[in-house]
Amino acid sequence: MMKRFLCRLCVVLVPFLLAICVLVRFAYKEELRILEDDLTCPTNILAAIVGDSRVEVYFDPEEIPWLRNFGLSASPLPVTAHKARLIAGLNPHLRCIIIDVWPSKFFSTLKEPFSEKVPASASLIELMTRQDMPPFADDFDTRVKFGVVDPAVSHILHGSENANSGLTGGFFENKKSLVERLKSSDEYGTPFGPPRTPWQLKSIPTDGELVLENLIKELQAKGFKVVLTTTPMLWCDKRYSVEARLYFERRMHEISVEYGIPWFNWMNDYQNELNLWADGLHLNEVGAKVFSKDKRPILESYLK
């Protein structure tokens, strides 16, 4: 009796599981195609920058028209790195790839799955490769559904001519004001003020620096100029312990020297110009214009 039941169960389950696999594979290929279309730059774009929300709201294309902004909020460094590899493969005409690295990403770990704050669309990269990636989270199947399968089905039903990938990223005008926020919030322990307790260095070398070095080596092997930046943030001395800050700065400098590439440490810029900030970690739209105007000549020198 049990044997017959198991046979009948298999007759139902096996086709169902096969159908799920076929659907996921089809959705993966469709979303990858859309992502690759999004990451392909026209020939008037001479450089691309990758990173998380700090790139997303800092590098204004109106001020730096030759630079394509691929910043994506809450994007982990491993996802950013694989996106940079895709960009390099799709755009051999680019003269430079800029990688923004700030301490929290540099100190990240590959021993723990991505947090729930990471965009579900990042599961596309997780399906693509296991190089420099953390283990799958318990809810990975849910992330694939929301980040890959659902968008693919939507694109199929509504047409994909103008479809955009949730992984592409791009410039976003942050219209918030830190000055206004500080008037109505506790100064400490919120995004609008410095944290109550500085982050402590846990172990070295960090997984983030290993991911970064692997990416630099691959991009240089393909003939690309690489530039490293660390964008401004407020209250750096209160966000990270002295040991952590010194380690970050020392290792970024050593990586810069070892691979013969520039690292622009802008962490402490605009500390006394609160009107340029949306919160303690991001410039607002006014700040983005000031920042982009200031940094354009510096970055432009690496296009020659």
N, C-alpha and C positions, 0 to 999 in steps of 0.2 A: 504493500500500500504506500509506504513512505517512498520507495523507489519510483513508483509511478508518479507520485506527487512532485518529486524532484525533477523528473524528466519533463513534466508539463511546465514546471516553473522555468526550467532552462529554455524551453521552446518560446516562452514569453519574454524572459529577461535578455537572452542573447541578442535577438533582433533589436530590442530596445536600446541596449548598450551600444550596439554597432551603429544605430541611428544617431545616438548622442555623439559618438566619436566622429562620425561623418560630418555632423552639424558643426562641431567645434573646429574641426580641421578646415571646413569651408569658411567659417566665420574668421578664423585666424588668417587665412590667405587673403580674404577680402579686406580686413582691417589693416593688414600689413601693406597691401597695395595702396590703400588710401594714405597711410602714413608715409610711404615712400614718395607718393605724389606731393604731399605736403612738405616733405623735407628737401625736395629738389628745388634749387635756387636758380633764378634767371642769371644770365652772364654778367649783368651789371652789379650783382651782389658779389663782393670780393672777399667777404669774411662772414663767419657765423659764430655766434656765441651761445653756449649752453650753460645751464644751471637751473636753479629753482626759482622761487618767487622773487628773489633779490635781483636776478637778471630780468625777470618778467616786468618789474616796475622801474628799473633803473635806466635801461638802454633804449632811449627814445629814437625810433627810426626817422622821425622828422629832423632830428639833429645829426644823426649818423646814417644817411641813406644807403651807404654801401655795405652796411652791416645788417644781417638777418638775425633777429632776436628769436631764439628758440627756448627762452626761459619758461619753465612750467612749475607752478606753485606746488609745494610739498613733494617735489621730485627727488628721490634718493640718489646719491652719487652713482651707484651701480646702473641705475636706469639712465641717468644723464650720460654716463660713459658709453653705454651701448647706443644711445641716440647719436652721440658724436661719431661713433664708428659708422653708423648708417649714413650720416651726413657726408662723411669723408668719401664713402664708396659711391655715393650718388652725385657728388659735385667735385670732380677732379680739377675744375677750374678755380676753385677757391684758393686764395693765397694764404689764408690764415684761419685757424680755428682757435677761438678764445674759450677758455674754461674758467668759470668763476668758482672759486672754492672758498667757503667760509668755514670757521672752526667746527661748527656742529656737524657738518657733512664730513669733514676731515677726520673727526673723532668717531664716525659711525662704525657699527659692527656688522659683520656678515654672519654672526653666530645666531642671530635672532631674525625671525621673519619680518617683513615690512609691516609697519603699523597700519591701523585702520585709516589713518589720515592720508596715506599714500593713494593717489588716484587709482581707481579700479582699472583704468586703461593701461596701467603699468604691467598688468598681468600679461599683456601681449609680449612684452620683453621677457617676462619670466618664462613664457612658453617657448620663446625663440632660442634662449641660451641659458646655460647654467654657469657660464664663466663669470667669476667674480660676483656671484649672486648668493643671497641668503637662502635658507631652507624655505619651503612653501609654508604658508600659514594654514591654520586649520580651516579657515574660511576661503581657501583659494578657489574652490569651485564656484562660490558665490561671486568672487571678484571676477572670474572669467565670464560668468553670466552677464554681470553688469558692465564689465569693461570691454568685452570682445563680442560675445554672442548677441546681446541685445542691440548694440549699435549696428552690427552687421545685418541683422534682420531688418532694422529700421531703414538702413541704406538700400537694401534690396526692395523693400516695399515702396519707398518714396523716391528711389533713384539716387545714384551716388555721384552724379555729375558735379554737384557743389558740396559734396560731403567733406567734412573735416575730421581728422583724427583727434581723439581726446588726449593724445600724447604729444601733439605738435608744439603747443605752447605759442607764445608770442607776446608782444608788448601790451601792457595793460595800464591805463591811466588810473592811478590811485588818487582819488579826490578827497581822501580823509585828511584830517589835520591833528597832529599831535598836540599842538598848543591848545586847541579846544578840548581835546580828550583829557589833558592833564588838569583842566579846570574842574572836571567832574568825576575824577577817579582817584583812588589811592595811588600814590606815586610808585610804590614798590609792589612787586609780585604780580604785575599784570603786563600784557604786551605794550602798555603805554608807558611803562617805567622800567627801571632796572630790576632784575630778579632779586629775591631776598637772599638766595644762597648761590655763590658762584659754582659753576660746573667744575668737577675735579677730574684730573687725568687718571684713567683707570689702568690702562695697560699700553705698552708700546712694543713694536710698532703698531700703529692703528690700522684697522682694515681699510679705512678711507684712503690713507696714503698709499697703500699697496694697489688699490683700485686705480688711483690717479697715476701712479708710475706705469702700470701696465698700459693704460690708455695713451700716455705720452709716447711710450716706445712704439706702439702700433701706428700712431699718427705720423710720427717722424719716419718710420719705415716706409710709409706711403708717400713721403715727400712733402708733408704739410708743415708750415711754420706753426708753432704752438705758442700761445701767450696765456699766462696765468694771471688772474686778477682775484683780489679779495675786496669786495664792495664794502662801503661804509656801513657802520652800525653804531648806535649810541651805547654808551656805558660799557665799553669792552672790558674795562678793569673790574666791573662788577658781574659780568656774565661768566667769566672763566677765571679759575684760580691763576695765580702768577705762574705756577709750574706748567699748567696747560697752555697758557698764552705763549710762554717762552718756547715751549716745545713746538707748538704750531709754527711760530715764526722762524725758528731755527730750521725745522725740517722743510718748510716751504722754500727757504733760502737755499738749503742744500740741494733740493730737487732742481731748483732753477739753475744752479751752477753745474750740477752733474749732467743735465741734458742740454745745457747751453741755451736756455730760453728765459725770457723775462718774467718776473713776477712783480706785479704792481700791488703793493700793500696799501690800500686806501681805507683801511678799517677805521682810522681815526679822523677822516675828513668830515667837515661840516658839523663838528661837535657843538659849536656855539650858535648854530643857525637852525633853531628848532622849527622855524616856519617852513623849512624844506622837508620836514618829516611827516609821514602818515602815522607812524608809531615808532617804537624803539629799534625796530629792525628793518624798516622799509621807508624809502623816500616817497613823498607824494608827487603829483604830476608836475608841480613847480620844481621840486628838487630833482626830478628826472631830467628836466630840461637843462638845469644848471650843471648837473653831473655830466650829462652827455656832451654839452658844449666844452666843459673843462677837459674831458678825457679824449675827445675825438682826435685832437692833434697827436696825442701820445700814441694812441692805437694806430693811427693812420701811417705813422712812420714805419710800421711793420708790414705794410702792403707792398713795399718796393722790392 
